[in-house]
Every structure is written in C-alpha cells, then in structure tokens.
Amino acid sequence: MYRSQRPIEIGKQSAEVAYKILNGEEYEAEIKIPSFAVTPENIDQYNKADWQ
C-alpha cells in the first residue's frame, strides 16, 4: 500500500501562503493536505493525473 501525496495541491497551497506572506497578510503556519491510501483494490479508481 502507498500513501498518495498530490504535488499539484501541495504547490497550490504553498503558492497561496507565499502570496499572503509577500502581501503581509496573516496565514496558517501549518496546513494539512489529506493523503489517501492507494491499494491494489482501488488503484483503478485513480489515474496518473490524480497524482500530479
């Protein structure tokens, strides 16, 4: 089993925080982005674009 992390979502969240920092706005110091389990039983539900 693998835990999937979504790099595109991580990048989006990082960019949003960076803009807030640059604009002197308040931001969350810790942002949790959910991951999900990829197993042989559910691998067909996901395509390569889901992990990009």
Order of alpha helices (4+ residues) and beta strands (2+ residues): beta-alpha-beta
